[in-house]
Structures are given as structure tokens and as C-alpha cells.
Amino acid sequence: MHSDEYIEHAKLLSPKRNTSKANSINALTHEQLQHFGIDSNSEYGQALFQAASHLYHAQADVNQLWKVTNETLSQLAHPDKVAYFNAKKFLSFQIAKVLDTLQNPFRATYQSMTNQGGSGLSKHHYPLFDNVTALFSATPVVVRTATYVYACTEWVDDAFQGKESTHQIYSRLLNPTNISLANAIVDLEAGSYAQDYLAWNFNSGMAAIDALLSNVLSHGDVLIVSRNVYGGVYQLLHDYFARENRLDIQLEWFDGYSTQAFNAFLNTTKGKHSDRLKDKALHVYLESPCNPHGYVLDIAGICKVSHKSGHLVMLDSTLATPILHQPLRRIDEEERPDYVVHSYTKDICGSGATTAGVVIGQGYRMFQAKGDCVNGYDWSKTMFWDVYYIKGAFLDSEKAFDVLNGMKTLEMRMLQKVINTQVFSHFMASHPALNVNCHAIKGHPNSELRSSQMRHGWPCPLFTMDMQEADIDRDTFVRFFDALEPAFSHQVSIGQSNTIILCPALTSHSELDAENQQKSGIYLTTMRVAMGTDNVKALIGHLINTARLHLDPIYTGFSERFMSAEQVDNLYTDVATRVMHQQQASLGKMQEWIG
């Protein structure tokens, strides 16, 4: 490394990093001692000089290590990756050990300055003493603090400019547990492209969506929205963003699912709003799989068509999770959405105990240091400075920790839900008087897109069914529905371990008027099923017995028109075997893992 570059890397450790005139490690070290009023000729000064000098060298050397890693990692054999990883891991322990060793003289000096009798420079324990060993906690540490200790004036100045990631300022902005979750979701969603993306976490899925729309939309823009979106999103768009006295966003509702249908709708929308689009932008907001039916859209194709015309695409992928759909892993960047939203509240956390949400986007759109401009995108437009920094919808550390814990079991939970969804939807579809809207069923209008879009062609664990064709009277239906407890939980959320059933017309989509409910395929007898990880045979048994109790007396023989018990057993065996084989195949060949 060139000596000037070496010094510049080392200078990042200086308390005068932005004003230093030093051109050598020795000069940087003398400058540091002088800054804190230390006599470099004293015994203490000489010891401190040596320690600080080594740290400046270490900072420059670790930067060189990072450069070499970037240049060689893709060419390394797997055994070398193992060796390099463990060497760096041990280096981390060594650095932490140096810091831990520093704590004894640090603590002794601090104690000598305080008066434990109740007065003095400080009356409380100094937190830095106990935090070092937490660096190696096997799970992310729950950092319960509102604010942070900062190093010196120039460092905290850089922090407020977004130029010092080590210096977190205030937990409304950044928190170590929150950042751990952001890194984890980006790795899970983007895979090998993770280095290109960043995430910001919010205290609910709706807060994440509101932040995204607030960041992307400008007054008077046109927004194409897929028809079947969560009712809360419809309400946010219709009652806030589209209001003339708010942002006056022109909403256009796309009813289709294919690229061909979207392309036609896009062209029609452009023609309809040609005058407005002379100085306003058009954006696309999609939910796939969508609530309540679980239908999927051709995300890759729609993204490509949209990007060809310069339109941003936002995707709510909550119901898919990164297990069932991985849109940010498409090789062709034009086929990836610009932003992906998840409500952590649902399957990713899985417990039903935490509300949280996230927006994932390309790094330069999410954060830049003040004054920067990347790809023609100014720092002031990034989500951090434009929205996250000022709105305060941050995710606290306890919730972040809950989501991180839930993510550990996400894949196995989704595996069981895929099995349960296929079995239960096929069982319900076996009844001639029931209409089951689930793309897991072969021949369903959305099954082909499910097969091409979803990983292994697995279905979304959310679908609807209705009794419109059975001509069941309202009172009978309500008694039947109410009796589905306790096997089916009557709750308004989704994505938990228990199977949840509700009537969207009366709950999650009650914000839609009757006309828009009908356009969305929602009727008074529509039941939304959010599959859990329960014993699906027990669910089926309870439903049959409930039908015997409340439907058979009115509609003779209703419960006998489902498939037989033996057929259910065979169906479960076939589905479970097929899904497990698909999962096992995705693990790859053993030879791939040993190189």
C-alpha cells in the first residue's frame, strides 16, 4: 500500500481525523497525546504513545486486509475460505482482548475521580467497562439504551453527517440490535447480492410501507397498484396519499397478474394521464402474494417492463417471505423490484408477539453520507435522511431481537405450512359446493404463475374460500364460522404457528366499499385461511364435525360430500413426500460442499 494511502487509513483513528496535518504514524500519535493533554516524555505518555502507535498501524493493516479479501475472495478454494474466516475470527478476539485489558486501568482511573459517598464528577457506573465481552454473545445483544457515549468532537460530527458507522447517536435512528436484524434480512433476501442492498427496520409493516411511499412519491404522481392489497394499504393510499389536500396521488388499480396484462395496463395508464406525466412520475406498487387470496404476480416480468420505461417498482413480499420467493436474487437486475417490503409481524417473526416491518433497497437509495451523490442520486433523497431520520418510526431492540429469534425457524415453519396449505386446500376443493381460491390447486387461474414465480412452485400459505354457490343463509353461515374455534383461531393477523380464519369483508378488508370488495373477490361468506404449522388432519376433522353440527341439519348430507378419510391420509402422504423431496434436492450434492 502506498504510504500516503496508509496514513489516510490510519488517520480515521485520530481524534483530529478531519483537521489533522500529520503525515506519519508518529505524528498522528504525538498529535493524539497533545489533544488529550498527555506529556509524551512522561512514563505514562511513553506507554500510551506505543499503544496508540500500534493501533494506528493496526487500523491501516486491517484496511489492507479488507482490500485483499475483496480482491481474492471469489477465487478462493473452500478450504482457504475456512482458514481465512477463522483467522479473522481469532483476530477479532485479539482486538477485543486488548480492549478488555484496557478496562482495568480505565476503571481504576475512573474510580479515583468519583466519590461513592454521593457527590463528585459522576454518581453512576460507567457502562464501557462491561460491554466488551458482549461482543461475542452467541445471539445479538439486546441494546436497551436511548443514547450512546461518543469518542470526541470530530467523530461525533462525522456521525451526524453519516460518515461514522461506529458512532451510533440515538436509538431512534440506529441501534445495534436493530442493525443486526437489518443485516440478517438483507442476507436472507438478497443472498449473493447482499452487498448491494441495505434495510431499514420500522415498528410495524404499515410504518414501513408509509415510509417507503413517503420517500418515493411526490405531489401529483401516478401510482399503479395491484388490486388485491392489504386493506390497511388501501386505506393509506385512498384516504391519505390520494387526497387532493395531501399528496394528490392518482391511483390506478391493476386487476391482472401477468406481464402481458400489466404492459397493456401501463400503456393505457400513460395515455390516460399523459398531461399529468409531463412533469410528474409514475411508480408501481405490488403485493405478491396478495392479501387475501394469496395470488402471485409475474414480478420479474412486470419489473422488466416497468424499468424499461424508467418506473420504480415497490413490492410487498410479506406473504412469500424470502423462503418462498426471492425477487432480489434474480440475475438480471432489471427483473428485481427496486424496493421489497416485509411485515416482520407475520411469518418472519412467526410468534404473533411482535409488530415490526422492513424496507430493503439498493444501498445508494437507502443511505449515503451527507454531501454524497451516487448514480446521480443525491444523499438528501435517500430513505434514511428523507424519512427514517425525521419520522421516528424506528424498531426498538426488544422487537428486533424477537424477529431475529423467529428467523431461526422460518424455513422449517414455512415447509410445514406449504404441506398444510396443499392438503387443506385440496380437501376443501373436493366439496362441489365450495369455491376455493388457492393457486395450490392444479388448474386454478393463478397456478401457472405460482409454479413459475415461487421457489419449487410452493404455494402461499394464505388463500380464501367461499360458500356463495351453496346459497347458505347468513345465520347458518355465522353459526358454522363461529364454531370453527378452537381448531381454527379467530384472529385478525396471519403468519403465526396457529391456523387463523376470518371474514375479510368484516375485518381486514372492511375499509373497502361493497363495490371494491366485489372487485377483489370478497363476499360476506368469504373466509380467509392463514395456514399454520398445526396438525392439518386435526383441522380437517374439526371442520367436518362443525359442518355436521351446523350445516347438515339445514343442508342434508353437506359434510359427506368432502373426500373420504382414507383419501385425506393418502393426500397428506403424497404431498409431504413430494415437498420433502423438493427441499432435500435444494440442499445440493455433497460434492458441491467439499469442492
Summary of the structure (lengths in Angstrom):
residues: 595
radius of gyration: 28.7
end to end distance: 32.6
largest distance: 100.5
contacts: 1868
relative contact order: 0.08
helix: 52%
strand: 10%
